[in-house]
Amino acid sequence: MKKFLALVLCLMMALSMVACANAEGYSGEVKIWVAENTVDFTKAQVEAFKAEYPEYAGMTVIVEPVGEGDAATNMLTDVEAGADIFGFAQDQLNRLVAAGALVEVAPENAEIIAAENDAGAVGAVTMGDVMYAYPMTSDNGYFLYYDKSVVTDPTSIEAILADCEAAGKNFYMEINSGWYQTAFFFGAGCTLTYSTDDSGNLVAMDCNYASENGVKALKSMIKVAMSPAFVNGSSAANATNLGAIVDGTWDAGAVQQILGENYAAVKLPTVDGYQLGGFGGFKMLGVKPQIDDAKLAACDALALYLTSESAQTARFEAVGWGPSNLKAQQSEGVKSNVALSALADQLQYTMPQGQYPGEYWTLATALGDDILADKYDTYTDDQLMDVLVTFQTTAGTYLAK
């Protein structure tokens, strides 16, 4: 009996020690890098986090203004000297994983992320079957702005062009851009992605532009470019006589100023019977590997909090960033934002932009320039296939030797 009581006493002491350890949390220092215009917002969120989780009340959190692009570059240069939590864009994920700058998301947090965020954002933070970051936004992509006094049916490019032609208005889209050009190819069912090795080198390409679907996409671009209403471009600030434009949230103010009460936006239209797709862009928070398990747990908890429904809603209200959280997307503020609502509808038809070689963008521009120069207007399907075979073969030469 005495042995049993002693065992029970030891067990109670052990559980008490664990409880005390958990209550203590982490009281060291954590450094966060975020975009400059979100520094004050992030500091306020950190204080709210500490108030809600008193076990981290003694933690010192340093918030520094380092934008997504610079943050990724700095982390790739020196992981050890980098921030513990940092914001970055989805096209840097592979390189950061390869550099050992990202720790895998804890399984319990991964379940929360998958359940609470849109599919595009979840895919953007996932490589293979592993989740490496916390989705923060779904707000980088393109969709259609249009003058609702001119365009009567924004669901079809053919109808949009007809309305613009009849009204003497312009339809803008930048088809000599490797970013916008994918709207046609991906929408038609094509793929063009690159894979990296553990060192971040491009080692494989998955591309089927040289296909019936690729020819269909190329023919659609040629047809659109032949319209007298078509103007190659994507900057609302440079647009004149605007009837419709394929653009992003960054130009919402400029478009609204131009169109006034006729301002409207929707997802991209169809062309030749298929829905235009393209790239989607997402911002996320990453946590770097830590030697101290208690610090890692604190970083994970803070990153999850900073990308939660409440934080994403507050971030939208503070700086206008579009949330990836499904409930935050349904908030009245987000739903009443014409541009963000259009983008949210479009992102379901996009794929996250991964890592692409610099030469790809040059190659895509050259293809678009040839279309704009009317080079392919009279080409047969076989000749267009030859163009795409050359494009695909060339795109495959950019892999690491």
C-alpha positions as a Python dict, from the first residue, in 0.01 Angstrom:
ca = {
    (1, 'M'): (0, 0, 0),
    (2, 'K'): (286, 236, 87),
    (3, 'K'): (449, 161, -250),
    (4, 'F'): (122, 241, -427),
    (5, 'L'): (82, 571, -241),
    (6, 'A'): (441, 661, -320),
    (7, 'L'): (382, 587, -688),
    (8, 'V'): (69, 800, -690),
    (9, 'L'): (257, 1083, -518),
    (10, 'C'): (540, 1065, -774),
    (11, 'L'): (292, 1066, -1060),
    (12, 'M'): (113, 1370, -917),
    (13, 'M'): (445, 1551, -880),
    (14, 'A'): (540, 1468, -1238),
    (15, 'L'): (208, 1593, -1371),
    (16, 'S'): (245, 1908, -1164),
    (17, 'M'): (589, 1971, -1314),
    (18, 'V'): (451, 1927, -1667),
    (19, 'A'): (163, 2165, -1591),
    (20, 'C'): (403, 2423, -1453),
    (21, 'A'): (627, 2388, -1757),
    (22, 'N'): (332, 2437, -1989),
    (23, 'A'): (210, 2736, -1790),
    (24, 'E'): (550, 2901, -1817),
    (25, 'G'): (537, 2889, -2195),
    (26, 'Y'): (829, 3079, -2345),
    (27, 'S'): (973, 3407, -2217),
    (28, 'G'): (1264, 3461, -2455),
    (29, 'E'): (1289, 3671, -2771),
    (30, 'V'): (1112, 3621, -3103),
    (31, 'K'): (1183, 3831, -3412),
    (32, 'I'): (918, 3888, -3682),
    (33, 'W'): (963, 4039, -4030),
    (34, 'V'): (653, 4186, -4195),
    (35, 'A'): (578, 4444, -4465),
    (36, 'E'): (635, 4801, -4350),
    (37, 'N'): (270, 4901, -4371),
    (38, 'T'): (173, 4617, -4134),
    (39, 'V'): (431, 4676, -3859),
    (40, 'D'): (200, 4870, -3626),
    (41, 'F'): (-84, 4630, -3696),
    (42, 'T'): (137, 4330, -3616),
    (43, 'K'): (260, 4486, -3292),
    (44, 'A'): (-99, 4535, -3180),
    (45, 'Q'): (-184, 4175, -3271),
    (46, 'V'): (115, 4049, -3074),
    (47, 'E'): (-10, 4230, -2764),
    (48, 'A'): (-356, 4080, -2817),
    (49, 'F'): (-193, 3736, -2847),
    (50, 'K'): (-8, 3783, -2519),
    (51, 'A'): (-326, 3894, -2345),
    (52, 'E'): (-512, 3588, -2470),
    (53, 'Y'): (-228, 3347, -2391),
    (54, 'P'): (-73, 3459, -2061),
    (55, 'E'): (189, 3183, -2075),
    (56, 'Y'): (358, 3399, -2340),
    (57, 'A'): (309, 3731, -2161),
    (58, 'G'): (679, 3750, -2075),
    (59, 'M'): (794, 3685, -2432),
    (60, 'T'): (979, 3968, -2606),
    (61, 'V'): (862, 4009, -2967),
    (62, 'I'): (1057, 4234, -3202),
    (63, 'V'): (866, 4337, -3517),
    (64, 'E'): (1081, 4470, -3801),
    (65, 'P'): (980, 4616, -4142),
    (66, 'V'): (1115, 4371, -4399),
    (67, 'G'): (897, 4319, -4709),
    (68, 'E'): (808, 3976, -4845),
    (69, 'G'): (1067, 3982, -5125),
    (70, 'D'): (1353, 4105, -4907),
    (71, 'A'): (1259, 3867, -4628),
    (72, 'A'): (1289, 3565, -4855),
    (73, 'T'): (1619, 3687, -4999),
    (74, 'N'): (1762, 3753, -4652),
    (75, 'M'): (1652, 3414, -4523),
    (76, 'L'): (1808, 3240, -4821),
    (77, 'T'): (2132, 3430, -4761),
    (78, 'D'): (2160, 3358, -4387),
    (79, 'V'): (1895, 3147, -4217),
    (80, 'E'): (2055, 3170, -3875),
    (81, 'A'): (2057, 3552, -3878),
    (82, 'G'): (1703, 3572, -4014),
    (83, 'A'): (1375, 3631, -3835),
    (84, 'D'): (1199, 3354, -3644),
    (85, 'I'): (869, 3435, -3819),
    (86, 'F'): (861, 3608, -4157),
    (87, 'G'): (621, 3696, -4434),
    (88, 'F'): (685, 3587, -4792),
    (89, 'A'): (508, 3522, -5122),
    (90, 'Q'): (415, 3177, -5250),
    (91, 'D'): (671, 3171, -5532),
    (92, 'Q'): (952, 3154, -5274),
    (93, 'L'): (825, 2845, -5089),
    (94, 'N'): (1035, 2584, -5271),
    (95, 'R'): (1356, 2782, -5236),
    (96, 'L'): (1299, 2849, -4867),
    (97, 'V'): (1227, 2482, -4797),
    (98, 'A'): (1538, 2380, -4990),
    (99, 'A'): (1746, 2627, -4789),
    (100, 'G'): (1622, 2486, -4459),
    (101, 'A'): (1455, 2817, -4373),
    (102, 'L'): (1110, 2671, -4300),
    (103, 'V'): (1003, 2418, -4041),
    (104, 'E'): (708, 2191, -4114),
    (105, 'V'): (379, 2314, -3970),
    (106, 'A'): (278, 2116, -3662),
    (107, 'P'): (14, 1852, -3758),
    (108, 'E'): (-253, 2000, -3531),
    (109, 'N'): (-200, 2345, -3685),
    (110, 'A'): (-199, 2199, -4036),
    (111, 'E'): (-545, 2057, -3973),
    (112, 'I'): (-671, 2399, -3866),
    (113, 'I'): (-515, 2568, -4170),
    (114, 'A'): (-664, 2315, -4412),
    (115, 'A'): (-1011, 2351, -4260),
    (116, 'E'): (-1020, 2730, -4230),
    (117, 'N'): (-852, 2862, -4548),
    (118, 'D'): (-942, 2853, -4917),
    (119, 'A'): (-803, 2572, -5131),
    (120, 'G'): (-571, 2796, -5329),
    (121, 'A'): (-401, 2927, -5017),
    (122, 'V'): (-371, 2578, -4867),
    (123, 'G'): (-210, 2455, -5189),
    (124, 'A'): (26, 2752, -5190),
    (125, 'V'): (172, 2664, -4847),
    (126, 'T'): (203, 2295, -4928),
    (127, 'M'): (489, 2119, -5106),
    (128, 'G'): (425, 1755, -5183),
    (129, 'D'): (219, 1635, -4888),
    (130, 'V'): (384, 1866, -4635),
    (131, 'M'): (260, 2206, -4517),
    (132, 'Y'): (539, 2457, -4454),
    (133, 'A'): (371, 2792, -4383),
    (134, 'Y'): (63, 2972, -4253),
    (135, 'P'): (-167, 3133, -4518),
    (136, 'M'): (-214, 3505, -4459),
    (137, 'T'): (-380, 3640, -4776),
    (138, 'S'): (-550, 3543, -5099),
    (139, 'D'): (-525, 3875, -5277),
    (140, 'N'): (-272, 3859, -5557),
    (141, 'G'): (-416, 3770, -5893),
    (142, 'Y'): (-613, 3919, -6179),
    (143, 'F'): (-976, 3940, -6276),
    (144, 'L'): (-1203, 4162, -6488),
    (145, 'Y'): (-1292, 4524, -6418),
    (146, 'Y'): (-1558, 4663, -6651),
    (147, 'D'): (-1782, 4958, -6724),
    (148, 'K'): (-2131, 4826, -6655),
    (149, 'S'): (-2284, 5092, -6883),
    (150, 'V'): (-2088, 4938, -7173),
    (151, 'V'): (-2048, 4567, -7101),
    (152, 'T'): (-2382, 4388, -7080),
    (153, 'D'): (-2241, 4035, -7039),
    (154, 'P'): (-1906, 4016, -6853),
    (155, 'T'): (-1903, 3635, -6853),
    (156, 'S'): (-1771, 3595, -7209),
    (157, 'I'): (-1477, 3761, -7385),
    (158, 'E'): (-1665, 3741, -7714),
    (159, 'A'): (-1956, 3936, -7565),
    (160, 'I'): (-1724, 4185, -7394),
    (161, 'L'): (-1536, 4256, -7717),
    (162, 'A'): (-1862, 4295, -7909),
    (163, 'D'): (-1994, 4547, -7657),
    (164, 'C'): (-1664, 4740, -7651),
    (165, 'E'): (-1646, 4746, -8030),
    (166, 'A'): (-2005, 4873, -8054),
    (167, 'A'): (-1941, 5148, -7798),
    (168, 'G'): (-1599, 5243, -7933),
    (169, 'K'): (-1438, 5141, -7602),
    (170, 'N'): (-1116, 4951, -7530),
    (171, 'F'): (-1062, 4607, -7376),
    (172, 'Y'): (-722, 4578, -7205),
    (173, 'M'): (-527, 4259, -7138),
    (174, 'E'): (-151, 4204, -7137),
    (175, 'I'): (-99, 3893, -7348),
    (176, 'N'): (276, 3940, -7390),
    (177, 'S'): (327, 3878, -7019),
    (178, 'G'): (413, 3534, -6882),
    (179, 'W'): (188, 3609, -6586),
    (180, 'Y'): (-130, 3711, -6767),
    (181, 'Q'): (-71, 3477, -7061),
    (182, 'T'): (-130, 3171, -6841),
    (183, 'A'): (-496, 3273, -6818),
    (184, 'F'): (-545, 3118, -7162),
    (185, 'F'): (-311, 2820, -7135),
    (186, 'F'): (-410, 2710, -6785),
    (187, 'G'): (-775, 2779, -6859),
    (188, 'A'): (-760, 2556, -7165),
    (189, 'G'): (-617, 2272, -6955),
    (190, 'C'): (-242, 2318, -7002),
    (191, 'T'): (32, 2301, -6740),
    (192, 'L'): (372, 2467, -6710),
    (193, 'T'): (550, 2420, -6378),
    (194, 'Y'): (908, 2367, -6263),
    (195, 'S'): (1038, 2150, -5979),
    (196, 'T'): (1345, 2212, -5764),
    (197, 'D'): (1597, 1990, -5586),
    (198, 'D'): (1704, 2028, -5223),
    (199, 'S'): (1938, 2309, -5322),
    (200, 'G'): (1664, 2507, -5495),
    (201, 'N'): (1787, 2431, -5847),
    (202, 'L'): (1529, 2383, -6122),
    (203, 'V'): (1560, 2017, -6215),
    (204, 'A'): (1234, 1922, -6388),
    (205, 'M'): (958, 2078, -6596),
    (206, 'D'): (600, 1966, -6639),
    (207, 'C'): (465, 2129, -6955),
    (208, 'N'): (205, 2029, -7213),
    (209, 'Y'): (167, 2349, -7411),
    (210, 'A'): (250, 2151, -7726),
    (211, 'S'): (-94, 1987, -7734),
    (212, 'E'): (-444, 2031, -7869),
    (213, 'N'): (-529, 2236, -7562),
    (214, 'G'): (-224, 2452, -7618),
    (215, 'V'): (-327, 2519, -7977),
    (216, 'K'): (-676, 2607, -7856),
    (217, 'A'): (-532, 2859, -7610),
    (218, 'L'): (-301, 3013, -7871),
    (219, 'K'): (-588, 3047, -8119),
    (220, 'S'): (-796, 3221, -7852),
    (221, 'M'): (-520, 3476, -7788),
    (222, 'I'): (-482, 3539, -8160),
    (223, 'K'): (-858, 3592, -8194),
    (224, 'V'): (-876, 3832, -7900),
    (225, 'A'): (-577, 4032, -8025),
    (226, 'M'): (-743, 4073, -8365),
    (227, 'S'): (-1040, 4263, -8219),
    (228, 'P'): (-1035, 4636, -8291),
    (229, 'A'): (-1131, 4690, -7926),
    (230, 'F'): (-827, 4503, -7793),
    (231, 'V'): (-537, 4696, -7639),
    (232, 'N'): (-236, 4515, -7493),
    (233, 'G'): (-186, 4634, -7136),
    (234, 'S'): (-278, 4586, -6771),
    (235, 'S'): (-227, 4928, -6610),
    (236, 'A'): (-546, 5118, -6537),
    (237, 'A'): (-345, 5436, -6490),
    (238, 'N'): (-236, 5418, -6854),
    (239, 'A'): (-574, 5315, -6992),
    (240, 'T'): (-785, 5539, -7213),
    (241, 'N'): (-1144, 5502, -7325),
    (242, 'L'): (-1175, 5209, -7084),
    (243, 'G'): (-1451, 4956, -7138),
    (244, 'A'): (-1292, 4663, -6955),
    (245, 'I'): (-951, 4561, -6825),
    (246, 'V'): (-788, 4247, -6682),
    (247, 'D'): (-603, 4381, -6377),
    (248, 'G'): (-558, 4328, -6002),
    (249, 'T'): (-662, 4468, -5666),
    (250, 'W'): (-369, 4710, -5665),
    (251, 'D'): (-546, 4914, -5936),
    (252, 'A'): (-892, 4912, -5777),
    (253, 'G'): (-874, 5278, -5681),
    (254, 'A'): (-759, 5387, -6026),
    (255, 'V'): (-1032, 5189, -6202),
    (256, 'Q'): (-1300, 5314, -5966),
    (257, 'Q'): (-1192, 5672, -6029),
    (258, 'I'): (-1214, 5618, -6406),
    (259, 'L'): (-1548, 5439, -6412),
    (260, 'G'): (-1726, 5611, -6125),
    (261, 'E'): (-2081, 5483, -6074),
    (262, 'N'): (-2031, 5234, -6359),
    (263, 'Y'): (-1747, 5058, -6171),
    (264, 'A'): (-1785, 4679, -6158),
    (265, 'A'): (-1565, 4369, -6130),
    (266, 'V'): (-1611, 3994, -6171),
    (267, 'K'): (-1401, 3682, -6223),
    (268, 'L'): (-1238, 3639, -6563),
    (269, 'P'): (-1472, 3550, -6848),
    (270, 'T'): (-1481, 3245, -7069),
    (271, 'V'): (-1331, 3237, -7417),
    (272, 'D'): (-1414, 2979, -7683),
    (273, 'G'): (-1619, 2793, -7423),
    (274, 'Y'): (-1357, 2753, -7149),
    (275, 'Q'): (-1303, 2950, -6829),
    (276, 'L'): (-988, 3162, -6820),
    (277, 'G'): (-753, 3060, -6540),
    (278, 'G'): (-405, 3186, -6460),
    (279, 'F'): (-179, 3242, -6162),
    (280, 'G'): (-298, 3312, -5811),
    (281, 'G'): (-83, 3486, -5555),
    (282, 'F'): (-75, 3445, -5180),
    (283, 'K'): (115, 3587, -4885),
    (284, 'M'): (207, 3364, -4592),
    (285, 'L'): (399, 3349, -4267),
    (286, 'G'): (684, 3105, -4226),
    (287, 'V'): (855, 2982, -3909),
    (288, 'K'): (1221, 2889, -3925),
    (289, 'P'): (1358, 2578, -3747),
    (290, 'Q'): (1445, 2630, -3380),
    (291, 'I'): (1683, 2451, -3142),
    (292, 'D'): (1461, 2535, -2845),
    (293, 'D'): (1135, 2336, -2858),
    (294, 'A'): (963, 2587, -2629),
    (295, 'K'): (1054, 2870, -2865),
    (296, 'L'): (932, 2672, -3164),
    (297, 'A'): (598, 2611, -2991),
    (298, 'A'): (571, 2983, -2917),
    (299, 'C'): (650, 3076, -3279),
    (300, 'D'): (394, 2826, -3409),
    (301, 'A'): (128, 2956, -3172),
    (302, 'L'): (199, 3317, -3267),
    (303, 'A'): (206, 3245, -3642),
    (304, 'L'): (-128, 3063, -3614),
    (305, 'Y'): (-275, 3358, -3425),
    (306, 'L'): (-145, 3616, -3674),
    (307, 'T'): (-313, 3425, -3959),
    (308, 'S'): (-638, 3344, -3778),
    (309, 'E'): (-984, 3458, -3884),
    (310, 'S'): (-982, 3750, -3643),
    (311, 'A'): (-631, 3864, -3742),
    (312, 'Q'): (-703, 3837, -4115),
    (313, 'T'): (-1027, 4033, -4077),
    (314, 'A'): (-849, 4300, -3874),
    (315, 'R'): (-561, 4313, -4125),
    (316, 'F'): (-809, 4371, -4408),
    (317, 'E'): (-969, 4653, -4212),
    (318, 'A'): (-629, 4804, -4126),
    (319, 'V'): (-438, 4779, -4456),
    (320, 'G'): (-679, 4624, -4708),
    (321, 'W'): (-511, 4286, -4751),
    (322, 'G'): (-756, 4023, -4877),
    (323, 'P'): (-798, 3726, -4641),
    (324, 'S'): (-748, 3359, -4721),
    (325, 'N'): (-957, 3253, -4421),
    (326, 'L'): (-1296, 3135, -4542),
    (327, 'K'): (-1496, 3302, -4264),
    (328, 'A'): (-1299, 3626, -4295),
    (329, 'Q'): (-1380, 3627, -4666),
    (330, 'Q'): (-1748, 3628, -4572),
    (331, 'S'): (-1721, 3935, -4349),
    (332, 'E'): (-1934, 4229, -4459),
    (333, 'G'): (-1629, 4446, -4526),
    (334, 'V'): (-1464, 4193, -4756),
    (335, 'K'): (-1785, 4096, -4933),
    (336, 'S'): (-1867, 4460, -5002),
    (337, 'N'): (-1523, 4512, -5160),
    (338, 'V'): (-1596, 4471, -5530),
    (339, 'A'): (-1238, 4391, -5634),
    (340, 'L'): (-1167, 4138, -5357),
    (341, 'S'): (-1496, 3960, -5420),
    (342, 'A'): (-1411, 3926, -5789),
    (343, 'L'): (-1065, 3797, -5707),
    (344, 'A'): (-1201, 3545, -5457),
    (345, 'D'): (-1428, 3406, -5730),
    (346, 'Q'): (-1137, 3389, -5975),
    (347, 'L'): (-881, 3224, -5746),
    (348, 'Q'): (-1067, 2892, -5758),
    (349, 'Y'): (-965, 2871, -6125),
    (350, 'T'): (-598, 2955, -6069),
    (351, 'M'): (-283, 2778, -5958),
    (352, 'P'): (-26, 2925, -5717),
    (353, 'Q'): (271, 3077, -5895),
    (354, 'G'): (574, 2867, -5812),
    (355, 'Q'): (937, 2924, -5902),
    (356, 'Y'): (1005, 3004, -6268),
    (357, 'P'): (1337, 3080, -6437),
    (358, 'G'): (1393, 3436, -6555),
    (359, 'E'): (1420, 3310, -6912),
    (360, 'Y'): (1059, 3184, -6901),
    (361, 'W'): (925, 3538, -6870),
    (362, 'T'): (1133, 3649, -7168),
    (363, 'L'): (1015, 3351, -7372),
    (364, 'A'): (649, 3422, -7290),
    (365, 'T'): (690, 3788, -7382),
    (366, 'A'): (835, 3690, -7720),
    (367, 'L'): (535, 3463, -7789),
    (368, 'G'): (295, 3742, -7702),
    (369, 'D'): (489, 3994, -7910),
    (370, 'D'): (456, 3767, -8214),
    (371, 'I'): (80, 3751, -8160),
    (372, 'L'): (61, 4129, -8134),
    (373, 'A'): (263, 4159, -8455),
    (374, 'D'): (-2, 3946, -8634),
    (375, 'K'): (261, 3682, -8710),
    (376, 'Y'): (26, 3389, -8653),
    (377, 'D'): (-301, 3528, -8786),
    (378, 'T'): (-306, 3295, -9090),
    (379, 'Y'): (-125, 2996, -8937),
    (380, 'T'): (-283, 2651, -8959),
    (381, 'D'): (-325, 2434, -8650),
    (382, 'D'): (-17, 2234, -8751),
    (383, 'Q'): (190, 2549, -8779),
    (384, 'L'): (66, 2670, -8440),
    (385, 'M'): (160, 2331, -8295),
    (386, 'D'): (512, 2380, -8431),
    (387, 'V'): (528, 2716, -8253),
    (388, 'L'): (429, 2554, -7926),
    (389, 'V'): (670, 2262, -7970),
    (390, 'T'): (951, 2516, -8003),
    (391, 'F'): (821, 2709, -7701),
    (392, 'Q'): (797, 2397, -7485),
    (393, 'T'): (1137, 2264, -7592),
    (394, 'T'): (1298, 2599, -7520),
    (395, 'A'): (1130, 2624, -7180),
    (396, 'G'): (1283, 2288, -7093),
    (397, 'T'): (1637, 2410, -7161),
    (398, 'Y'): (1630, 2636, -6854),
    (399, 'L'): (1680, 2347, -6612),
    (400, 'A'): (1998, 2318, -6406),
    (401, 'K'): (2273, 2137, -6593),
}
